[in-house]
């Protein structure tokens, strides 16, 4: 298919991966699995549909240099730093404007930079029809079959009926549910996780923005084409004035022509915490996942992440997250991995910029 | 009192303090409490009785340079490296020979380099009569009133009678007891811990060695005086041929003229493991002893030892020993602190000389 483009959203911080994650080394550029970072793996897995020269990346000033370094195959001018954090609607609108100015027939897919997909071939089998439906003028969203009653994700409701597969209208979008609602969703079988993967023609998306988010749409429409000399300066001026809102709230929940592709098991994982990294790793007979030079005695269920040049010895300890870096060491109960981000908030309060 | 000398035995390794302790940074030269190492504190506390120029130190080749650096007040020629590890009897015999060759009236006290004494003034009040009794020709041993039924120390049995204080004949020396025996000792009240502190005239000790350990006594007696040019070379030749035996077995258990000074609470602690270091530290309201730049959330009972230039964050963890050094990190359950030495044995087997 021609006219296809990928937008990778790579502006997040991933503070739950401190002390490995820092402002200039956020989650998406870290190598948790093998020797390719999450964003490198994202580009790799899209390759059967989107060659690197069709990939565009939106990130921030802290991260851009590292991403440029990690992805030499992606044209440098297509890796852009957002002048301000404005959530997904303005970012996606900006990218749609850019692509529209290059190729009025552009069809774009939006992909998070920091997820894992364990079965990339099955994934590609979903991406192709998603792009096809988008080319036909629809707004397309990928749904992930839920594996537990997660309260941390939004859900996509489909009409009751067959399981995963095919393409179906979306009945509704649901915000992060409470535990009882999440359990009911799981039980019902027609609610899927919203993994932030969307497909549309840039003309369709820009039209939807004009309809549902006119202020931001007008600001973005006022930008010159990407090829213009003034583009960079104008973007820095205009972008911060856009509304701070997600594409889900701004467009998806309101648009009429939304269809979903309910995905079966594609091994999707949003790698939400060190505990997720632990669970995705190979573990030894005692349930230890060891990414360091280690000496382990009577210890189990631990995740250890350190430098190859340093020995980490464990004696009689269990279910710990141990992440050692040159200037900071984290030792956390594995069940508390979600709260690592709170440590970063404390460091921010203490103005420990050296550690952020 | 004149003719008094102190011998500090500083040849141990203290592997239970890995990764802080290394061959060239053994327990006795580490700074666990304040900014003076254990051997510096040993010299400091003896000062009211023994000025530094009366202090002699036996150590090994790995440690000598560090001890010379830490104790500039002790004459460098009095800090000697044993040519081989031969336990306490040959070491003490060698020191007695040296002192005898310098001062035939010498009275020597023997002190471990790596203990803590919380009440140094009370301690000095015991040292003075100990030296006095030694000067009168007795072999004197200090006993420490037991605080629990410890199975890791030898015991000194006194005649039943009053508690601590004064000077009394020794009924017997007892090797490390089993738990039931240790409990009986504690219950009986007339058994004291043998802390390895002894006092005698060098002439008396050398006489006892001739009687009870004649081979080693003859070897040592054959050495030239300390002032001789040949002393160093001869010592290197002779010392390794001495018997590998402790002074307790070789002399104390057999000699007739042994008296003991049963000490009350002088705050003695042999600092046997990281857990002892933890217990001797100031702890916060959650029972954490923190010797590092730390960020602590919902964690208690931990000992943390690190560099000031590195943040150590604890989240939801309890009763851990955390010791961070540039090339090795230890995370151990505090109840397993005694077994840290076993980790070092494993490293020795793996020939990880860089970490020993």
Interface residues (C-beta under 8 A of the other chain):
Chain A: X19 X295 X297 X298 X306 X309 X310 X311 X312 X313 X314 X315 X316 X317 X320 X322 X324 X326 X327 X328 X329 X330 X331 X332 X333 X335 X336 X339 X340 X342 X343 X346 X347 X352 X355
Chain B: X19 X295 X297 X298 X306 X309 X310 X311 X312 X313 X314 X315 X316 X317 X320 X322 X324 X326 X327 X328 X329 X330 X331 X332 X333 X335 X336 X339 X340 X342 X343 X346 X347 X352 X355
